Amino acid sequence: MVSKKSKAKSSKNTKNVPNAKQSSSETKVSQDDNKIQSLGAAMSAINATKDLVPIDLAKGILGTVANILTIAQLVIKNKSDFQTIVDKCEIIGEILERSTKNVTSDDLPGSLGDALSELNISVNRINSEVASRKEQRFGKRPFSVTINRNQIAEWEKDLDRVLLLFNFEAIAGIPVDVKKLASQRNRSGASINAPKYRPKGLPSRPSMFYGRDDLVAELTNLVVNDEHIALIGPGGMGKSSLAKAILNEKLVREKFSDRRYFVTYDGLDPSTITFDAFMTRFAGVLDIQLSGADPVGQISSFLRSATALIVLDNAETFEEASTSSALRDIPPAIAEVADIPGVILILTSRSRRNVPNVEWITKDIPPLDPSSARKAFFRIYRRADLSNAEGEITNLLSELDFHPLSIKLLANAAQQNHWSPATLLERWKDQHSVVLDHGEGKLQNFSFTMQLSLSSPSVQTFGKDAHRALVVIAFLPQGLNGKLTSDLLPSIPQISAICDVLCRQSLVYRQDSFIKMLAPIRHFVRDFLPPLDSTCLRHIRNFYYNTVSCCSKERDHYADMIISDHLNIEHVVAFDLAHVPDGKEETYEMCRQFLWCLDSHLPRPTTLAPAIFNIVENSSTWMPKANCLEQLGLLYFSLSQLAERMKAFKAAQALYLVAGDHENVAYCVRQSTDAYRAQGHFIQSQLVLEDFKNSASWKFLSESMKAQCWYFLDMARVYTSTASADDFFVKSMKDRSWGLRSKIRHWRAKLYYGGDVVQVKTHLENLFLQCQQIGDIFDRRDALEGLAEVAFREGRLSDAMDILQTIIEMLEGRDPQNVLWYTVWKAVVASERGNHGLARELVYRASGPLDFLRCAMHAHFSTYLMARHASSSPPESTTGPSLISLPRSKVAMFKAT
């Protein structure tokens, strides 16, 4: 295959010099060409006039006239006989331009309206009869028809009759003498080869164009290096503006000079566009008149004369065409043009169904960056009182996903309506996408540009199911998981194919494994499409709830689905909580289980808290709500959000109490007191537990629960009591579940209170051996923690580091948060050894994964480490200070684990 660059070298063509003498056949061909040129000139003039006249009926008449001329140019054999009709068509264009000047549909004179109606009937009849001749010959070769001269004369006579209706001064106050007008045209010697219409000039660079400089430079470099580009994105992303900017770049101007063309297919209907209409618009922008039956060849011949850059704007119009001729003929035509040496194409489209057999470099157009979005917005919205609202407006622009058209529309709406920043924010909060509709056309109305995409034949093929899919994607905050589409939406059998089409139309996009949509599109779907139907919602709910129910502590595929779709599941639960009828407990249980799943596999803050606290309390909801609050408190515990943890457990405690569940009342009490202790509020923790011992609930508790309460009471007393440590944890030692742990804590308390280090070490080593036989992982952790403190106290810092590393390895993958805490313990030991660099590294390594712990860790440990670094005095003893020598508030933080 010949490369584009090699083809470019051989692209220079020499002009053929015509022979001085022509044969009669050549003369006839020349005459035929003149007739074809005449038809092309007439069509150009009619189309130009159509853009000028203000009356819709007049536009329709001129559109019909243009269609008559198109058919005549393509299939009528006796074009010379048809010239009289061509002349009448040109007169119609001139009459309509003059007679409708400064007239609107609202003040249309009755006489002019009658004349236009008669003319409309006449040209429609001619169009139907000409089209019928074309259909009668369709499929025969050669594809041409001869129209009877008597028929042509009859049409001419009918047009003369109707045109005389315009021959009076009453129409719009403008005298129109048809005979005089025709005579002037003849005397002026208007040449059929010199059409009055010329295509509009090259579009200039958009005046409001922010944040695209790097992208323009990148794409310009591709263009000047002979690459075809496809700019893809949803409506309003700025594809056309980007193409216009590229056309006006200096390097592009230097390379392509005045052969830069912008062909827009905006306004054409994908369901009705034809190959003829496509080529006519293409040729019109190139300012050439098509003649004969090979429009692609004629355009190609013109383009081969020099390098050219052509923008095909709104290419989705023909890429999504539903007519057979368009689908069959347009892509090969574009591919043939793309193969011309020196010709470069830029295509802008919402669709990813780009023309095949062209080596496109596809570029997805991104939203604006925040800074450029603000510049674009405040370039339009100019208010003196913005100083206190810029942050809120920036957040608002973020809600628009920095979508360029939406930003422009929102700024225009605010400026034109003289909205203050506060009013603007309120209107957006209340109305969303309605605020983006304040004019006609796709550049003034976001709904209009959305309707263009939704009316695409490829979307229409799926009917209501395409809309249902869009509504589901808009409903789910993460979008639709592409790996689970058939599981989530079994009621939409073609969901995968629908998602592919929606992606091609840039209504949605794929990110990782999810199918998402931009915020403006999401707001439009929520505001204007039917709500999520009950069938889809039921299937989504059933799948997600089953996943939650099957999730266990193990990291299996159910846990993976929880992790991947956690925001969607949370949204479904929140939606159900807001719509749960009284007495329905399934949603409450799913809420509790989902919080457990988060705590087990993806600890993070949740948006469910307000919905849980707002559950209406009655006898049927006391226990379900309390269970949700309890699990919420445990999640807060994992996140070290101690105040929120205490609030949740206190609320759960009150509900358990009214429901008569005293065991769970005690559980919530000891969780609350543990939260106090973790914050260093030891006295308060002790008082709460001592008050609970005297409450009415105490007598209803099991011995095991009482042992728990005694255990946590002594955990607080360790830091508040001045008496001997001999009584600590004694009352909980006899319990089967809490006995071993209580013995470990008893001997550690002895150490805290100055007990014999060797004796403590011996007991802890024996207890650790028991833990390996009958204890759980947390008992082993507590024993090793005590042994690490003993080693630290004795100055065996290397042993302390080794023991702490053993704890970390034991908890790795099972208790990630405590792994972070023990890493910080290692930092304390490293600092004591003089390895301050390692100490800092460990502190920041530990605080990095959990940003919300960073400040607390840094405040506690950095202060301590810096104090030790600053000390110039030698240690007081060879054993060094114990962890116990830290202030008790710091020890409390260790004990919080």
JOKA-V785363 format. One record per backbone hydrogen bond with DSSP energy under -0.5 kcal/mol. NH is the residue of the N-H (numbers start at 1). CO is the residue of the C=O. E is the energy in kcal/mol with one decimal. If there is no record, write none. Layout:
nh:NH co:CO e:E
nh:NH co:CO e:E
//
This chain:
nh:7 co:3 e:-2.3
nh:8 co:4 e:-2.0
nh:9 co:5 e:-1.4
nh:10 co:6 e:-0.9
nh:10 co:7 e:-0.6
nh:11 co:8 e:-1.3
nh:18 co:16 e:-0.6
nh:27 co:23 e:-2.2
nh:28 co:24 e:-2.2
nh:29 co:25 e:-2.3
nh:30 co:26 e:-2.4
nh:31 co:27 e:-2.3
nh:32 co:28 e:-2.7
nh:33 co:29 e:-2.5
nh:34 co:30 e:-2.0
nh:35 co:31 e:-2.1
nh:36 co:32 e:-2.4
nh:37 co:33 e:-2.7
nh:38 co:34 e:-2.4
nh:39 co:35 e:-2.2
nh:40 co:36 e:-2.5
nh:41 co:37 e:-2.6
nh:42 co:38 e:-2.4
nh:43 co:39 e:-2.4
nh:44 co:40 e:-2.3
nh:45 co:41 e:-2.4
nh:46 co:42 e:-2.6
nh:47 co:43 e:-2.8
nh:48 co:44 e:-2.2
nh:49 co:45 e:-2.4
nh:50 co:46 e:-2.4
nh:51 co:47 e:-1.3
nh:52 co:48 e:-0.6
nh:52 co:49 e:-1.3
nh:53 co:49 e:-2.1
nh:59 co:55 e:-2.1
nh:60 co:56 e:-2.4
nh:61 co:57 e:-2.2
nh:62 co:58 e:-2.4
nh:63 co:59 e:-2.2
nh:64 co:60 e:-2.1
nh:65 co:61 e:-2.5
nh:66 co:62 e:-2.5
nh:67 co:63 e:-1.7
nh:68 co:64 e:-2.1
nh:69 co:65 e:-2.2
nh:70 co:66 e:-2.1
nh:71 co:67 e:-2.4
nh:72 co:68 e:-2.2
nh:73 co:69 e:-2.5
nh:74 co:70 e:-1.9
nh:75 co:71 e:-2.9
nh:76 co:71 e:-0.8
nh:76 co:72 e:-0.8
nh:77 co:145 e:-4.1
nh:79 co:77 e:-1.8
nh:82 co:78 e:-1.2
nh:83 co:79 e:-0.5
nh:83 co:80 e:-1.1
nh:84 co:81 e:-0.7
nh:85 co:82 e:-0.9
nh:86 co:82 e:-1.8
nh:87 co:83 e:-2.5
nh:88 co:84 e:-2.0
nh:89 co:85 e:-2.4
nh:90 co:86 e:-2.0
nh:91 co:87 e:-2.1
nh:92 co:88 e:-2.5
nh:93 co:89 e:-2.1
nh:94 co:90 e:-2.0
nh:95 co:91 e:-2.9
nh:96 co:92 e:-2.7
nh:97 co:93 e:-1.9
nh:98 co:94 e:-2.0
nh:99 co:95 e:-3.2
nh:100 co:96 e:-1.5
nh:101 co:98 e:-0.9
nh:103 co:100 e:-1.9
nh:107 co:104 e:-0.5
nh:108 co:105 e:-0.7
nh:113 co:109 e:-2.5
nh:114 co:110 e:-2.3
nh:115 co:111 e:-2.1
nh:116 co:112 e:-2.6
nh:117 co:113 e:-2.1
nh:118 co:114 e:-2.3
nh:119 co:115 e:-2.4
nh:120 co:116 e:-2.4
nh:121 co:117 e:-2.0
nh:122 co:118 e:-2.1
nh:123 co:119 e:-2.6
nh:124 co:120 e:-1.9
nh:125 co:121 e:-1.8
nh:126 co:122 e:-2.2
nh:127 co:123 e:-2.6
nh:128 co:124 e:-2.4
nh:129 co:125 e:-2.2
nh:130 co:126 e:-2.7
nh:131 co:127 e:-2.7
nh:132 co:128 e:-2.2
nh:133 co:129 e:-1.6
nh:134 co:130 e:-1.7
nh:135 co:131 e:-2.4
nh:136 co:132 e:-2.1
nh:137 co:133 e:-1.2
nh:138 co:134 e:-0.5
nh:138 co:135 e:-0.8
nh:140 co:137 e:-2.2
nh:144 co:142 e:-1.9
nh:145 co:75 e:-3.1
nh:152 co:148 e:-2.0
nh:153 co:149 e:-2.7
nh:154 co:150 e:-2.3
nh:155 co:151 e:-2.2
nh:156 co:152 e:-2.5
nh:157 co:153 e:-2.5
nh:158 co:154 e:-2.2
nh:159 co:155 e:-2.4
nh:160 co:156 e:-2.4
nh:161 co:157 e:-2.1
nh:162 co:158 e:-2.0
nh:163 co:159 e:-2.9
nh:164 co:160 e:-1.6
nh:165 co:162 e:-1.4
nh:166 co:163 e:-1.5
nh:167 co:164 e:-1.8
nh:168 co:166 e:-1.6
nh:171 co:168 e:-0.6
nh:172 co:170 e:-0.8
nh:173 co:170 e:-0.5
nh:174 co:171 e:-2.6
nh:175 co:173 e:-0.5
nh:176 co:168 e:-0.5
nh:178 co:176 e:-0.8
nh:181 co:177 e:-2.6
nh:182 co:178 e:-2.5
nh:183 co:179 e:-2.4
nh:184 co:180 e:-2.5
nh:185 co:181 e:-1.8
nh:186 co:182 e:-1.9
nh:187 co:183 e:-2.7
nh:188 co:184 e:-2.0
nh:189 co:186 e:-1.1
nh:190 co:185 e:-1.2
nh:194 co:191 e:-1.4
nh:209 co:207 e:-0.8
nh:216 co:212 e:-3.1
nh:217 co:213 e:-2.5
nh:218 co:214 e:-2.3
nh:219 co:215 e:-2.6
nh:220 co:216 e:-2.8
nh:221 co:217 e:-2.0
nh:222 co:218 e:-1.4
nh:223 co:219 e:-2.4
nh:224 co:220 e:-2.6
nh:225 co:221 e:-0.7
nh:226 co:223 e:-1.8
nh:227 co:222 e:-1.7
nh:228 co:359 e:-0.6
nh:229 co:345 e:-2.2
nh:230 co:361 e:-2.0
nh:231 co:229 e:-0.5
nh:231 co:347 e:-3.8
nh:232 co:230 e:-0.6
nh:232 co:363 e:-2.6
nh:233 co:349 e:-1.5
nh:237 co:234 e:-1.5
nh:242 co:238 e:-2.1
nh:243 co:239 e:-2.2
nh:244 co:240 e:-2.4
nh:245 co:241 e:-2.2
nh:246 co:242 e:-2.1
nh:247 co:243 e:-2.2
nh:248 co:244 e:-1.0
nh:248 co:245 e:-0.5
nh:249 co:246 e:-1.6
nh:253 co:249 e:-2.7
nh:254 co:250 e:-2.6
nh:255 co:251 e:-1.7
nh:256 co:252 e:-2.8
nh:257 co:253 e:-1.9
nh:259 co:256 e:-2.6
nh:260 co:258 e:-0.7
nh:261 co:309 e:-3.0
nh:263 co:261 e:-0.5
nh:263 co:311 e:-3.1
nh:264 co:262 e:-0.7
nh:265 co:313 e:-2.0
nh:268 co:265 e:-1.3
nh:270 co:268 e:-0.6
nh:272 co:269 e:-1.7
nh:273 co:269 e:-1.9
nh:278 co:274 e:-2.1
nh:279 co:275 e:-2.6
nh:280 co:276 e:-2.6
nh:281 co:277 e:-2.0
nh:282 co:278 e:-2.0
nh:283 co:279 e:-3.0
nh:284 co:280 e:-2.3
nh:285 co:281 e:-1.7
nh:286 co:282 e:-1.6
nh:287 co:283 e:-0.7
nh:287 co:284 e:-0.7
nh:288 co:283 e:-2.0
nh:290 co:288 e:-0.6
nh:298 co:294 e:-1.9
nh:299 co:295 e:-2.5
nh:300 co:296 e:-2.7
nh:301 co:297 e:-2.5
nh:302 co:298 e:-1.9
nh:303 co:299 e:-2.3
nh:304 co:300 e:-1.7
nh:305 co:302 e:-1.1
nh:306 co:303 e:-1.1
nh:308 co:342 e:-2.1
nh:309 co:259 e:-2.3
nh:310 co:344 e:-2.7
nh:311 co:261 e:-2.8
nh:312 co:310 e:-0.6
nh:312 co:346 e:-3.1
nh:313 co:263 e:-3.0
nh:313 co:311 e:-0.8
nh:315 co:312 e:-0.5
nh:315 co:348 e:-3.2
nh:317 co:314 e:-1.9
nh:318 co:315 e:-0.9
nh:319 co:315 e:-2.5
nh:320 co:316 e:-2.0
nh:321 co:318 e:-1.0
nh:322 co:270 e:-2.0
nh:323 co:270 e:-0.6
nh:327 co:323 e:-2.3
nh:328 co:324 e:-2.1
nh:329 co:325 e:-2.7
nh:330 co:326 e:-1.9
nh:331 co:326 e:-0.5
nh:333 co:329 e:-1.5
nh:334 co:330 e:-2.3
nh:335 co:331 e:-2.5
nh:336 co:332 e:-2.3
nh:337 co:333 e:-2.0
nh:338 co:334 e:-2.6
nh:339 co:335 e:-1.3
nh:340 co:337 e:-1.4
nh:343 co:340 e:-2.1
nh:344 co:308 e:-2.7
nh:344 co:342 e:-0.5
nh:346 co:310 e:-2.6
nh:347 co:229 e:-3.0
nh:348 co:312 e:-2.1
nh:349 co:231 e:-2.5
nh:354 co:352 e:-2.1
nh:358 co:355 e:-0.5
nh:360 co:358 e:-2.1
nh:361 co:228 e:-2.3
nh:362 co:360 e:-0.7
nh:363 co:230 e:-3.0
nh:365 co:232 e:-2.8
nh:365 co:363 e:-0.5
nh:366 co:364 e:-0.6
nh:368 co:402 e:-2.3
nh:373 co:369 e:-2.5
nh:374 co:370 e:-2.1
nh:375 co:371 e:-2.1
nh:376 co:372 e:-2.6
nh:377 co:373 e:-2.3
nh:378 co:374 e:-2.9
nh:379 co:375 e:-1.3
nh:380 co:376 e:-0.7
nh:380 co:377 e:-1.1
nh:381 co:377 e:-2.9
nh:382 co:380 e:-1.0
nh:383 co:381 e:-0.7
nh:386 co:383 e:-0.5
nh:389 co:386 e:-1.9
nh:390 co:386 e:-1.1
nh:393 co:389 e:-2.5
nh:394 co:390 e:-2.4
nh:395 co:391 e:-1.9
nh:396 co:392 e:-2.0
nh:397 co:393 e:-2.6
nh:398 co:394 e:-1.9
nh:399 co:395 e:-1.7
nh:400 co:396 e:-1.0
nh:401 co:398 e:-2.0
nh:402 co:397 e:-2.2
nh:403 co:400 e:-1.3
nh:404 co:402 e:-0.5
nh:405 co:236 e:-2.4
nh:407 co:403 e:-2.3
nh:408 co:404 e:-2.3
nh:409 co:405 e:-2.9
nh:410 co:406 e:-2.6
nh:411 co:407 e:-2.4
nh:412 co:408 e:-2.5
nh:413 co:409 e:-2.5
nh:414 co:410 e:-2.3
nh:415 co:411 e:-2.6
nh:416 co:412 e:-3.0
nh:417 co:413 e:-1.7
nh:418 co:415 e:-0.9
nh:419 co:414 e:-2.4
nh:424 co:420 e:-2.9
nh:425 co:421 e:-2.4
nh:426 co:422 e:-2.0
nh:427 co:423 e:-3.0
nh:428 co:424 e:-2.4
nh:429 co:425 e:-2.0
nh:430 co:426 e:-2.1
nh:431 co:427 e:-2.9
nh:432 co:427 e:-0.6
nh:432 co:428 e:-1.5
nh:434 co:431 e:-1.9
nh:435 co:432 e:-1.8
nh:436 co:433 e:-1.2
nh:437 co:434 e:-1.7
nh:438 co:436 e:-0.6
nh:438 co:444 e:-1.7
nh:444 co:441 e:-1.3
nh:445 co:441 e:-1.0
nh:446 co:436 e:-1.7
nh:449 co:445 e:-1.6
nh:450 co:446 e:-2.1
nh:451 co:447 e:-2.5
nh:452 co:448 e:-1.8
nh:453 co:449 e:-1.3
nh:454 co:450 e:-2.5
nh:455 co:451 e:-1.8
nh:456 co:453 e:-1.3
nh:459 co:456 e:-0.8
nh:460 co:456 e:-2.8
nh:461 co:457 e:-1.7
nh:462 co:459 e:-1.4
nh:463 co:460 e:-1.6
nh:465 co:462 e:-1.4
nh:466 co:463 e:-1.0
nh:467 co:463 e:-0.8
nh:468 co:464 e:-2.6
nh:469 co:465 e:-2.3
nh:470 co:466 e:-2.0
nh:471 co:467 e:-2.4
nh:472 co:468 e:-2.0
nh:473 co:469 e:-2.4
nh:474 co:470 e:-2.3
nh:475 co:471 e:-1.7
nh:476 co:472 e:-2.0
nh:477 co:475 e:-0.5
nh:479 co:476 e:-1.4
nh:480 co:515 e:-2.2
nh:482 co:480 e:-0.6
nh:482 co:513 e:-3.2
nh:484 co:481 e:-1.8
nh:488 co:484 e:-2.8
nh:489 co:485 e:-2.5
nh:492 co:489 e:-1.6
nh:493 co:491 e:-0.6
nh:495 co:492 e:-1.7
nh:498 co:494 e:-2.7
nh:499 co:495 e:-2.5
nh:500 co:496 e:-1.9
nh:501 co:497 e:-2.1
nh:502 co:498 e:-2.8
nh:503 co:499 e:-2.1
nh:504 co:500 e:-2.3
nh:505 co:501 e:-2.0
nh:506 co:503 e:-1.6
nh:507 co:502 e:-2.1
nh:508 co:502 e:-1.3
nh:509 co:516 e:-2.5
nh:511 co:514 e:-2.8
nh:514 co:511 e:-2.5
nh:515 co:480 e:-2.7
nh:516 co:509 e:-3.2
nh:516 co:514 e:-0.6
nh:522 co:518 e:-2.5
nh:523 co:519 e:-2.8
nh:524 co:520 e:-2.1
nh:525 co:521 e:-2.7
nh:526 co:522 e:-2.4
nh:527 co:523 e:-2.2
nh:528 co:524 e:-2.9
nh:529 co:524 e:-0.6
nh:529 co:525 e:-1.5
nh:537 co:533 e:-2.2
nh:538 co:534 e:-2.5
nh:539 co:535 e:-2.2
nh:540 co:536 e:-2.5
nh:541 co:537 e:-2.8
nh:542 co:538 e:-2.7
nh:543 co:539 e:-2.1
nh:544 co:540 e:-2.4
nh:545 co:541 e:-2.9
nh:546 co:542 e:-2.0
nh:547 co:543 e:-1.9
nh:548 co:544 e:-2.3
nh:549 co:545 e:-2.5
nh:550 co:546 e:-1.9
nh:551 co:547 e:-0.8
nh:551 co:548 e:-0.7
nh:556 co:554 e:-1.5
nh:560 co:556 e:-2.1
nh:561 co:557 e:-1.9
nh:562 co:558 e:-2.2
nh:563 co:559 e:-2.5
nh:564 co:560 e:-2.5
nh:565 co:561 e:-2.6
nh:566 co:563 e:-0.5
nh:569 co:565 e:-2.6
nh:570 co:566 e:-2.4
nh:571 co:567 e:-2.0
nh:572 co:568 e:-2.3
nh:573 co:569 e:-2.5
nh:574 co:570 e:-2.6
nh:575 co:571 e:-2.7
nh:576 co:572 e:-2.4
nh:577 co:573 e:-2.6
nh:578 co:574 e:-1.7
nh:579 co:575 e:-0.6
nh:579 co:576 e:-0.9
nh:580 co:576 e:-0.6
nh:580 co:577 e:-0.5
nh:584 co:581 e:-1.6
nh:585 co:583 e:-0.8
nh:589 co:585 e:-2.4
nh:590 co:586 e:-2.5
nh:591 co:587 e:-2.5
nh:592 co:588 e:-2.3
nh:593 co:589 e:-2.7
nh:594 co:590 e:-2.6
nh:595 co:591 e:-2.1
nh:596 co:592 e:-1.9
nh:597 co:593 e:-2.4
nh:598 co:594 e:-2.6
nh:599 co:595 e:-2.6
nh:600 co:596 e:-2.2
nh:601 co:597 e:-2.6
nh:602 co:597 e:-0.6
nh:602 co:598 e:-2.3
nh:609 co:606 e:-0.6
nh:612 co:608 e:-2.4
nh:613 co:609 e:-2.6
nh:614 co:610 e:-1.7
nh:615 co:612 e:-1.4
nh:618 co:616 e:-0.5
nh:621 co:618 e:-1.6
nh:622 co:618 e:-1.5
nh:625 co:621 e:-2.6
nh:626 co:622 e:-2.2
nh:627 co:623 e:-2.7
nh:628 co:624 e:-2.0
nh:629 co:625 e:-2.5
nh:630 co:626 e:-2.7
nh:631 co:627 e:-2.3
nh:632 co:628 e:-2.3
nh:633 co:629 e:-2.4
nh:634 co:630 e:-1.9
nh:635 co:631 e:-2.0
nh:636 co:632 e:-2.4
nh:637 co:633 e:-2.0
nh:638 co:634 e:-2.0
nh:639 co:635 e:-1.5
nh:640 co:637 e:-1.4
nh:641 co:636 e:-2.6
nh:642 co:640 e:-1.3
nh:645 co:641 e:-2.2
nh:646 co:642 e:-2.4
nh:647 co:643 e:-2.1
nh:648 co:644 e:-2.3
nh:649 co:645 e:-2.3
nh:650 co:646 e:-2.5
nh:651 co:647 e:-2.1
nh:652 co:648 e:-2.4
nh:653 co:649 e:-2.7
nh:654 co:650 e:-1.9
nh:655 co:651 e:-1.5
nh:656 co:652 e:-2.7
nh:657 co:653 e:-2.1
nh:658 co:654 e:-1.9
nh:659 co:655 e:-1.7
nh:660 co:656 e:-0.7
nh:660 co:657 e:-0.9
nh:661 co:656 e:-2.6
nh:662 co:660 e:-1.1
nh:665 co:661 e:-1.4
nh:666 co:662 e:-2.4
nh:667 co:663 e:-2.0
nh:668 co:664 e:-2.3
nh:669 co:665 e:-2.2
nh:670 co:666 e:-2.7
nh:671 co:667 e:-1.7
nh:672 co:668 e:-2.4
nh:673 co:669 e:-2.7
nh:674 co:670 e:-1.8
nh:675 co:671 e:-1.7
nh:676 co:672 e:-2.0
nh:677 co:673 e:-2.6
nh:678 co:674 e:-2.4
nh:679 co:675 e:-1.1
nh:679 co:676 e:-0.6
nh:680 co:677 e:-1.6
nh:681 co:676 e:-2.8
nh:682 co:680 e:-1.4
nh:685 co:681 e:-2.0
nh:686 co:682 e:-2.6
nh:687 co:683 e:-2.7
nh:688 co:684 e:-2.3
nh:689 co:685 e:-1.7
nh:690 co:686 e:-2.3
nh:691 co:687 e:-2.5
nh:692 co:688 e:-1.9
nh:693 co:689 e:-1.8
nh:694 co:690 e:-0.8
nh:694 co:691 e:-0.6
nh:695 co:692 e:-1.6
nh:698 co:695 e:-0.8
nh:700 co:697 e:-1.7
nh:701 co:698 e:-1.5
nh:706 co:702 e:-2.2
nh:707 co:703 e:-2.2
nh:708 co:704 e:-1.9
nh:709 co:705 e:-2.2
nh:710 co:706 e:-2.6
nh:711 co:707 e:-2.5
nh:712 co:708 e:-2.4
nh:713 co:709 e:-2.1
nh:714 co:710 e:-2.3
nh:715 co:711 e:-1.7
nh:716 co:712 e:-1.2
nh:717 co:713 e:-2.1
nh:718 co:714 e:-1.9
nh:719 co:716 e:-1.4
nh:720 co:717 e:-0.9
nh:721 co:717 e:-2.9
nh:727 co:724 e:-0.5
nh:728 co:725 e:-1.0
nh:730 co:727 e:-1.5
nh:733 co:730 e:-1.1
nh:735 co:732 e:-0.8
nh:739 co:735 e:-2.0
nh:742 co:738 e:-2.0
nh:743 co:739 e:-2.2
nh:744 co:740 e:-2.0
nh:745 co:741 e:-2.3
nh:746 co:742 e:-2.3
nh:747 co:743 e:-2.0
nh:748 co:744 e:-1.9
nh:749 co:745 e:-2.5
nh:750 co:746 e:-1.7
nh:751 co:747 e:-1.7
nh:752 co:748 e:-2.2
nh:753 co:749 e:-1.9
nh:754 co:751 e:-1.7
nh:755 co:750 e:-3.1
nh:760 co:756 e:-2.3
nh:761 co:757 e:-2.6
nh:762 co:758 e:-2.3
nh:763 co:759 e:-2.2
nh:764 co:760 e:-2.6
nh:765 co:761 e:-2.3
nh:766 co:762 e:-2.0
nh:767 co:763 e:-2.6
nh:768 co:764 e:-2.2
nh:769 co:765 e:-1.6
nh:770 co:766 e:-1.8
nh:771 co:767 e:-2.2
nh:772 co:768 e:-1.7
nh:773 co:769 e:-0.8
nh:773 co:770 e:-0.7
nh:774 co:770 e:-3.1
nh:775 co:770 e:-0.8
nh:775 co:771 e:-0.6
nh:780 co:776 e:-2.0
nh:781 co:777 e:-2.1
nh:782 co:778 e:-2.4
nh:783 co:779 e:-2.3
nh:784 co:780 e:-2.7
nh:785 co:781 e:-2.5
nh:786 co:782 e:-2.1
nh:787 co:783 e:-2.2
nh:788 co:784 e:-2.4
nh:789 co:785 e:-1.8
nh:790 co:786 e:-2.1
nh:791 co:787 e:-2.5
nh:792 co:788 e:-2.2
nh:793 co:789 e:-2.5
nh:794 co:790 e:-2.2
nh:795 co:792 e:-0.8
nh:796 co:791 e:-2.4
nh:797 co:795 e:-1.8
nh:800 co:796 e:-2.2
nh:801 co:797 e:-2.3
nh:802 co:798 e:-2.1
nh:803 co:799 e:-2.7
nh:804 co:800 e:-2.4
nh:805 co:801 e:-2.1
nh:806 co:802 e:-2.0
nh:807 co:803 e:-2.1
nh:808 co:804 e:-2.2
nh:809 co:805 e:-2.5
nh:810 co:806 e:-2.1
nh:811 co:807 e:-2.0
nh:812 co:808 e:-1.4
nh:814 co:811 e:-2.5
nh:815 co:811 e:-2.8
nh:819 co:815 e:-1.5
nh:820 co:816 e:-1.3
nh:821 co:817 e:-1.5
nh:822 co:818 e:-2.6
nh:823 co:819 e:-1.6
nh:824 co:820 e:-1.6
nh:825 co:821 e:-1.9
nh:826 co:822 e:-2.0
nh:827 co:823 e:-1.4
nh:828 co:824 e:-1.7
nh:829 co:825 e:-2.0
nh:830 co:826 e:-2.9
nh:831 co:827 e:-2.3
nh:832 co:828 e:-2.0
nh:833 co:829 e:-1.7
nh:834 co:831 e:-1.4
nh:835 co:830 e:-2.2
nh:836 co:834 e:-1.6
nh:839 co:835 e:-1.9
nh:840 co:836 e:-2.5
nh:841 co:837 e:-2.3
nh:842 co:838 e:-2.7
nh:843 co:839 e:-2.2
nh:844 co:840 e:-2.4
nh:845 co:841 e:-2.2
nh:846 co:842 e:-2.2
nh:847 co:843 e:-2.2
nh:848 co:844 e:-1.6
nh:849 co:845 e:-0.7
nh:851 co:849 e:-0.6
nh:853 co:850 e:-1.9
nh:854 co:850 e:-0.7
nh:854 co:851 e:-1.0
nh:855 co:851 e:-0.6
nh:857 co:853 e:-2.8
nh:858 co:854 e:-2.9
nh:859 co:855 e:-2.6
nh:860 co:856 e:-2.2
nh:861 co:857 e:-2.9
nh:862 co:857 e:-0.6
nh:862 co:858 e:-1.3
nh:863 co:858 e:-0.6
nh:863 co:859 e:-0.6
nh:864 co:860 e:-1.2
nh:865 co:861 e:-3.3
nh:866 co:862 e:-3.0
nh:867 co:863 e:-2.0
nh:868 co:864 e:-1.9
nh:869 co:865 e:-2.6
nh:870 co:866 e:-2.3
nh:871 co:867 e:-0.7
nh:871 co:868 e:-0.5
nh:880 co:877 e:-0.7
nh:885 co:882 e:-1.9
nh:886 co:883 e:-1.5
nh:890 co:887 e:-1.3
nh:891 co:887 e:-1.8
nh:892 co:888 e:-2.6
nh:893 co:889 e:-1.1
nh:894 co:890 e:-1.7
nh:895 co:891 e:-2.6
nh:896 co:892 e:-1.3
nh:897 co:894 e:-1.6
//
